[in-house]
Amino acid sequence: MPDNIFEEVQSLLARQLRLDPAQVQMESQIKKDLGADSLDILQLLIRIEDDYGVTIPDEELATFNTVADVVAYLETLK
């Protein structure tokens, strides 16, 4: 598991959404601020599950509104 989870999530989102990593901040709303749609979020979920070797339950996924939500969840897995 990466040491800096935020940087890892930032990099994944930036690549997935074709954004400058500087645009992806902890307080960024994934859909509203970063322009992710449902497919983007599903693809991101798959990448995170593969990279971290975890399965994220649908009820957890529903709580991911901001980048900080994703980072906080991944930190609970450490």
C-alpha positions as a Markdown table, in Angstrom:
| # | Residue | x | y | z |
|---|---|---|---|---|
| 1 | Met | 0.0 | 0.0 | 0.0 |
| 2 | Pro | 1.5 | 3.4 | -0.9 |
| 3 | Asp | 2.8 | 5.7 | 1.8 |
| 4 | Asn | 1.0 | 8.8 | 0.6 |
| 5 | Ile | -2.5 | 7.7 | -0.2 |
| 6 | Phe | -3.6 | 11.2 | -1.3 |
| 7 | Glu | -0.9 | 11.4 | -3.9 |
| 8 | Glu | -1.8 | 8.0 | -5.2 |
| 9 | Val | -5.5 | 8.9 | -5.4 |
| 10 | Gln | -4.6 | 12.3 | -6.9 |
| 11 | Ser | -2.5 | 10.6 | -9.6 |
| 12 | Leu | -5.2 | 8.0 | -10.4 |
| 13 | Leu | -7.9 | 10.6 | -10.7 |
| 14 | Ala | -5.8 | 12.9 | -12.8 |
| 15 | Arg | -4.9 | 10.1 | -15.2 |
| 16 | Gln | -8.5 | 8.8 | -15.3 |
| 17 | Leu | -10.1 | 12.2 | -15.9 |
| 18 | Arg | -7.2 | 13.7 | -18.0 |
| 19 | Leu | -6.6 | 16.5 | -15.5 |
| 20 | Asp | -3.6 | 18.3 | -14.1 |
| 21 | Pro | -2.9 | 16.6 | -10.8 |
| 22 | Ala | -2.9 | 20.1 | -9.2 |
| 23 | Gln | -6.6 | 20.3 | -9.9 |
| 24 | Val | -7.3 | 17.3 | -7.7 |
| 25 | Gln | -7.3 | 18.4 | -4.1 |
| 26 | Met | -8.6 | 16.8 | -0.9 |
| 27 | Glu | -11.7 | 18.9 | -0.9 |
| 28 | Ser | -12.5 | 18.4 | -4.6 |
| 29 | Gln | -15.9 | 16.8 | -5.2 |
| 30 | Ile | -15.3 | 14.0 | -7.6 |
| 31 | Lys | -18.4 | 14.5 | -9.8 |
| 32 | Lys | -19.0 | 18.2 | -9.4 |
| 33 | Asp | -15.5 | 19.7 | -9.3 |
| 34 | Leu | -13.6 | 17.1 | -11.3 |
| 35 | Gly | -16.3 | 16.2 | -13.9 |
| 36 | Ala | -16.3 | 12.5 | -13.3 |
| 37 | Asp | -19.3 | 10.5 | -14.5 |
| 38 | Ser | -20.6 | 7.1 | -13.3 |
| 39 | Leu | -18.3 | 5.2 | -15.7 |
| 40 | Asp | -15.2 | 7.2 | -14.6 |
| 41 | Ile | -16.1 | 6.4 | -11.0 |
| 42 | Leu | -16.5 | 2.7 | -11.8 |
| 43 | Gln | -13.2 | 2.6 | -13.6 |
| 44 | Leu | -11.5 | 4.4 | -10.7 |
| 45 | Leu | -13.0 | 1.9 | -8.3 |
| 46 | Ile | -11.6 | -1.0 | -10.3 |
| 47 | Arg | -8.1 | 0.6 | -10.3 |
| 48 | Ile | -8.2 | 1.2 | -6.6 |
| 49 | Glu | -9.4 | -2.3 | -5.9 |
| 50 | Asp | -6.6 | -3.7 | -8.1 |
| 51 | Asp | -3.9 | -1.4 | -6.8 |
| 52 | Tyr | -4.8 | -1.9 | -3.1 |
| 53 | Gly | -5.9 | -5.6 | -3.3 |
| 54 | Val | -9.3 | -4.7 | -1.7 |
| 55 | Thr | -13.0 | -5.0 | -2.5 |
| 56 | Ile | -14.9 | -1.8 | -1.8 |
| 57 | Pro | -18.6 | -2.5 | -0.9 |
| 58 | Asp | -21.3 | -0.6 | -2.9 |
| 59 | Glu | -22.5 | 1.0 | 0.3 |
| 60 | Glu | -19.0 | 2.5 | 0.9 |
| 61 | Leu | -18.7 | 3.6 | -2.7 |
| 62 | Ala | -21.9 | 5.6 | -2.3 |
| 63 | Thr | -20.2 | 7.7 | 0.5 |
| 64 | Phe | -17.4 | 8.8 | -1.8 |
| 65 | Asn | -18.2 | 12.4 | -2.7 |
| 66 | Thr | -14.8 | 14.1 | -2.3 |
| 67 | Val | -11.2 | 13.0 | -2.8 |
| 68 | Ala | -10.9 | 13.2 | 1.0 |
| 69 | Asp | -13.6 | 10.5 | 1.4 |
| 70 | Val | -11.7 | 8.1 | -0.8 |
| 71 | Val | -8.4 | 8.8 | 1.0 |
| 72 | Ala | -10.0 | 8.4 | 4.4 |
| 73 | Tyr | -11.5 | 5.1 | 3.4 |
| 74 | Leu | -8.2 | 3.8 | 2.1 |
| 75 | Glu | -6.4 | 4.9 | 5.3 |
| 76 | Thr | -8.8 | 2.7 | 7.3 |
| 77 | Leu | -7.5 | -0.3 | 5.4 |
| 78 | Lys | -3.9 | 0.2 | 6.6 |
